[in-house]
């Protein structure tokens, strides 16, 4: 099974970081899509057409930068970016939504913005966060994947193992890894993301990309043929 990954993209520098993380997932077989949320419609039809066309041009440019010019692109109308992306993810059956870090984040660090944080609090998909400035450092190289798992939830290690096999990486204990897979709290509803205070701190102090997995639902990264 191939995971479907939506990249939240609005053309800003930190969303260019999200493209870098998205390319990593694309390199291991994920189906990549881009989404831009417009917060209001124009009352004038001509202005509405122009706004829609501008949003479509922005996503087309993002797809070119991503290296997947034919990637599906979604212009979503919602007063809230987080709510709009949540509805889109549920509608298209996405497995992961990728965000850049909050725009004031120190380069090399991860910090969820408002929209990402909203989906970290009950969202239906895994959430991936790119460090600020990733766009300036070339392609992400992942040789090790760390795990921060909640008790009794095997989906975190399953996700890490499948991603590691797909990427030619290895799973390691601890947080000193090239990418960290984080589990949801034990009291999170099945299939929903909820992070503990400890894991929220881990995310906000990380200098590596982070993938937060819903409770009990592994991201179905495809294991290459011939890999046990």
ZILIN-V579837 format. One record per residue. RES is the residue in three letters. SS is DSSP state (H for helix, E for strand, C for the rest). PSI is psi in degrees with one decimal (NA if undefined). BURIAL is I if it has 24 or more other ideal C-beta (glycine too) atoms within 12 Angstrom, else O. Layout:
BEGIN
res & ss & psi & burial
RES & SS & PSI & BURIAL
RES & SS & PSI & BURIAL
END
This chain:
BEGIN
res & ss & psi & burial
UNK & C & 138.9 & O
UNK & C & 126.9 & O
UNK & C & 145.3 & I
UNK & E & 126.3 & I
UNK & E & 122.7 & I
UNK & E & 129.2 & I
UNK & E & 120.9 & I
UNK & E & 122.3 & I
UNK & C & 126.9 & I
UNK & C & 12.8 & I
UNK & C & -5.9 & I
UNK & C & 166.0 & I
UNK & H & -43.8 & I
UNK & H & -25.6 & I
UNK & H & -19.8 & I
UNK & H & -34.3 & I
UNK & H & -39.7 & I
UNK & H & -34.7 & I
UNK & H & -38.4 & I
UNK & H & -44.8 & I
UNK & H & -37.3 & I
UNK & H & -40.4 & I
UNK & H & -35.9 & I
UNK & H & -47.1 & I
UNK & H & -37.6 & I
UNK & H & -33.4 & I
UNK & H & -17.7 & I
UNK & C & 20.0 & I
UNK & C & 2.4 & I
UNK & C & 148.1 & I
UNK & E & 119.0 & I
UNK & E & 137.4 & I
UNK & E & 155.1 & I
UNK & E & 149.3 & I
UNK & E & 140.5 & I
UNK & E & 132.8 & I
UNK & E & 118.3 & I
UNK & E & 136.6 & I
UNK & C & -12.8 & O
UNK & C & 155.3 & O
UNK & C & 150.2 & O
UNK & C & 138.7 & O
UNK & C & -35.4 & O
UNK & C & 126.3 & O
UNK & H & -39.8 & O
UNK & H & -42.2 & O
UNK & H & -34.4 & O
UNK & H & -43.8 & O
UNK & H & -42.0 & O
UNK & H & -41.6 & O
UNK & H & -40.9 & O
UNK & H & -42.7 & O
UNK & H & -38.6 & O
UNK & H & -41.5 & O
UNK & H & -40.5 & I
UNK & H & -38.2 & O
UNK & H & -40.7 & O
UNK & H & -44.5 & I
UNK & H & -35.0 & I
UNK & H & -40.3 & I
UNK & H & -40.7 & O
UNK & H & -39.9 & I
UNK & H & -37.7 & I
UNK & H & -46.2 & O
UNK & H & -34.1 & I
UNK & H & -24.9 & I
UNK & C & 12.3 & O
UNK & C & 72.0 & I
UNK & C & -20.8 & O
UNK & C & 8.4 & O
UNK & C & 143.4 & I
UNK & E & 142.4 & I
UNK & E & 139.2 & I
UNK & E & 123.3 & I
UNK & E & 117.8 & I
UNK & E & 135.6 & I
UNK & E & 114.2 & O
UNK & C & 142.8 & O
UNK & C & -17.3 & O
UNK & C & 126.6 & O
UNK & H & -46.1 & I
UNK & H & -45.3 & I
UNK & H & -39.7 & O
UNK & H & -42.5 & I
UNK & H & -35.8 & I
UNK & H & -46.7 & I
UNK & H & -41.5 & I
UNK & H & -46.2 & I
UNK & H & -41.5 & I
UNK & H & -37.3 & O
UNK & H & -41.4 & O
UNK & H & -3.0 & I
UNK & C & 40.6 & O
UNK & C & 149.9 & I
UNK & C & -29.3 & I
UNK & E & 141.8 & I
UNK & E & 129.2 & I
UNK & E & 133.8 & I
UNK & E & 151.2 & I
UNK & C & 170.9 & I
UNK & C & 165.2 & I
UNK & C & 143.0 & I
UNK & C & -19.5 & O
UNK & C & 9.3 & O
UNK & C & 138.0 & I
UNK & C & 133.4 & O
UNK & C & 138.1 & O
UNK & C & 0.9 & O
UNK & C & 162.5 & I
UNK & C & 135.6 & I
UNK & C & 117.4 & I
UNK & C & 135.0 & I
UNK & C & -177.5 & I
UNK & H & -43.0 & O
UNK & H & -44.1 & I
UNK & H & -41.9 & I
UNK & H & -36.0 & I
UNK & H & -39.5 & I
UNK & H & -17.6 & I
UNK & C & -7.3 & I
UNK & E & 61.3 & I
UNK & C & 9.4 & I
UNK & C & 158.7 & I
UNK & C & 1.9 & I
UNK & C & 163.6 & I
UNK & E & 149.8 & I
UNK & E & 126.6 & I
UNK & E & 136.6 & I
UNK & E & 127.1 & I
UNK & C & 141.7 & I
UNK & C & 146.9 & I
UNK & C & 136.5 & I
UNK & C & 3.9 & I
UNK & H & -30.5 & I
UNK & H & -21.4 & I
UNK & H & -1.4 & O
UNK & C & 15.8 & O
UNK & C & -166.5 & O
UNK & C & 147.0 & O
UNK & C & 132.4 & I
UNK & C & 122.4 & O
UNK & C & 108.1 & I
UNK & C & -23.8 & O
UNK & E & 144.2 & I
UNK & E & 121.1 & I
UNK & E & 160.2 & I
UNK & E & 129.5 & I
UNK & E & 88.4 & I
UNK & C & 145.5 & I
UNK & C & 152.7 & I
UNK & C & 135.0 & O
UNK & C & 4.2 & O
UNK & C & 105.6 & I
UNK & C & -10.0 & O
UNK & H & -27.0 & I
UNK & H & -50.6 & I
UNK & H & -32.8 & I
UNK & H & -43.7 & I
UNK & H & -47.8 & I
UNK & H & -41.7 & I
UNK & H & -44.2 & I
UNK & H & -42.1 & I
UNK & H & -41.2 & I
UNK & H & -44.5 & I
UNK & H & -39.6 & I
UNK & H & -35.0 & I
UNK & H & -2.7 & I
UNK & C & 31.7 & O
UNK & C & -177.3 & I
UNK & E & 149.7 & O
UNK & E & 133.3 & I
UNK & E & 155.9 & I
UNK & E & 148.3 & O
UNK & C & -179.0 & O
UNK & C & -1.5 & I
UNK & C & 72.9 & O
UNK & C & 170.2 & I
UNK & C & -20.5 & I
UNK & E & 143.5 & I
UNK & E & 129.4 & I
UNK & E & 125.1 & I
UNK & E & 138.2 & I
UNK & C & 163.9 & I
UNK & C & 165.7 & I
UNK & C & 151.5 & I
UNK & C & -28.0 & O
UNK & C & 6.1 & O
UNK & C & 141.2 & I
UNK & C & 149.4 & O
UNK & C & 129.3 & O
UNK & C & 10.0 & O
UNK & C & 151.1 & I
UNK & C & 127.4 & I
UNK & E & 123.7 & I
UNK & C & 145.7 & I
UNK & C & 166.5 & I
UNK & H & -38.6 & O
UNK & H & -42.3 & O
UNK & H & -29.0 & I
UNK & H & -41.5 & I
UNK & H & -41.9 & O
UNK & H & -45.9 & I
UNK & H & -47.1 & I
UNK & H & -10.4 & I
UNK & H & 3.8 & O
UNK & C & 146.9 & I
UNK & C & 12.8 & I
UNK & C & 158.7 & I
UNK & E & 147.4 & I
UNK & E & 137.7 & I
UNK & E & 115.3 & I
UNK & E & 125.2 & I
UNK & C & 138.6 & I
UNK & C & 154.8 & I
UNK & C & 121.2 & I
UNK & C & 7.9 & I
UNK & C & 108.0 & I
UNK & C & 146.5 & I
UNK & C & 126.6 & I
UNK & C & 61.8 & I
UNK & C & 140.0 & I
UNK & C & 125.1 & I
UNK & C & 127.8 & O
UNK & C & 148.4 & O
UNK & C & 133.4 & O
UNK & C & -7.0 & O
UNK & C & 124.5 & O
UNK & C & NA & O
END
